Amino acid sequence: METSTLDRHRADHDRVRAILTGLEAYLLAAAPPVDAGFSRLRWSLARELSVHLAFERTAYPKITSQPRGPALYNGLDRTLDADLGEHMTKWTLARIHAEWIAYRVSARLLSRRLRQRMAYEESVLFPMMAPAA
């Protein structure tokens, strides 16, 4: 796979991590946020992941042609895309404000899964995508 593809994956992960860090700071509060920054971060995460996961759907299947590729690719948390969509649909701003504690639990779990998936990709799949030396 081209170095530019791998570089794009890394840059995407850096952006997702930055957004998650911002959202996680809001999740520390005892009360739901009232400023627009929280909504912007949620929207940015949804947009960034939507584009990135679509990109992955075209890039990662190429890994399956490698000897250990299918087994390693199957190690991905591939329900994350659907679960993210469900999370964003379920947790409207009004519901977040009404059920802040439950939202915080849900958002933290999703954040943890995103971080675990990125760590898996970077340690297991990215090396398979690197150009041969």
C-alpha positions in Angstrom: 0.0 0.0 0.0 1.2 3.5 -0.7 3.0 5.5 2.0 0.4 8.2 1.5 -2.4 5.8 2.4 -0.6 5.0 5.6 0.2 8.6 6.3 -3.5 9.4 5.8 -4.5 6.8 8.3 -2.1 8.2 10.9 -3.3 11.7 10.3 -6.9 10.6 10.7 -6.1 8.9 13.9 -4.3 12.0 15.2 -7.4 14.1 14.5 -9.8 11.6 16.1 -7.6 11.5 19.2 -7.6 15.2 19.5 -11.4 15.4 19.2 -11.8 12.6 21.7 -9.5 14.4 24.2 -11.7 17.5 23.9 -14.9 15.5 24.4 -13.4 13.5 27.3 -12.7 16.8 29.1 -16.4 17.7 28.9 -17.3 14.3 30.2 -15.5 15.0 33.5 -18.1 17.7 34.4 -20.9 16.8 36.8 -23.5 18.7 34.7 -24.0 18.8 30.9 -22.2 21.5 28.9 -24.1 24.6 27.9 -21.6 26.0 25.4 -21.5 25.2 21.6 -18.0 23.8 21.8 -19.3 20.4 23.0 -21.8 20.2 20.0 -19.1 21.2 17.6 -16.8 18.4 18.9 -19.5 15.8 18.7 -20.3 16.8 15.1 -16.6 16.9 14.2 -16.1 13.4 15.6 -19.1 12.0 13.7 -17.9 13.7 10.5 -14.3 12.6 10.9 -15.1 9.0 11.7 -17.7 8.8 8.9 -15.0 9.8 6.3 -12.3 7.7 8.0 -14.3 4.5 8.3 -15.4 4.8 4.7 -11.7 5.1 3.7 -10.9 2.1 5.8 -13.6 0.0 4.0 -11.6 0.5 0.8 -8.1 0.3 2.3 -8.2 -2.6 4.7 -9.7 -5.4 2.5 -6.4 -5.2 0.6 -4.7 -6.6 3.7 -6.7 -9.8 3.4 -4.6 -10.8 0.4 -1.5 -11.1 2.7 -0.8 -14.5 4.4 -1.9 -13.5 7.9 -4.2 -10.7 6.7 -7.6 -12.3 7.1 -7.1 -13.3 10.7 -5.6 -10.0 11.6 -8.3 -8.0 9.8 -11.0 -10.1 11.6 -9.5 -8.8 14.9 -11.0 -5.4 14.2 -13.9 -4.1 16.2 -16.1 -3.9 13.0 -19.3 -3.1 14.8 -17.9 0.3 15.8 -19.3 2.1 12.7 -22.9 1.0 13.3 -22.5 1.6 17.1 -21.3 5.1 16.5 -24.3 5.8 14.3 -26.6 4.4 16.9 -24.9 6.5 19.6 -25.2 9.7 17.7 -28.9 9.0 16.8 -29.9 8.0 20.3 -28.1 10.9 22.1 -29.7 14.1 20.9 -28.7 17.2 22.7 -32.0 17.3 24.6 -31.5 13.7 25.7 -27.9 14.3 26.7 -29.1 17.2 29.0 -31.9 15.0 30.4 -29.7 11.9 31.0 -26.2 13.3 31.4 -24.9 10.6 33.7 -26.0 7.8 31.3 -24.6 9.7 28.3 -21.3 10.0 30.0 -21.1 6.3 30.5 -22.1 5.6 26.9 -19.7 8.2 25.5 -16.8 7.0 27.6 -17.3 3.4 26.4 -17.4 4.5 22.8 -14.3 6.6 23.3 -12.5 3.6 24.9 -13.5 1.4 21.9 -12.3 4.0 19.4 -8.9 4.3 21.2 -8.6 0.5 21.4 -9.4 0.1 17.7 -6.9 2.8 16.7 -4.2 1.1 18.9 -5.0 -2.3 17.2 -4.8 -0.8 13.8 -1.5 1.0 14.5 0.2 -2.0 16.1 -1.2 -4.8 13.9 -2.5 -3.5 10.6 -0.4 -0.5 9.9 2.8 -2.6 9.7 1.1 -4.7 7.1 0.3 -1.5 5.1 3.9 -0.2 5.1 5.8 -0.4 1.9 8.2 -3.3 1.7 11.8 -2.3 2.6 
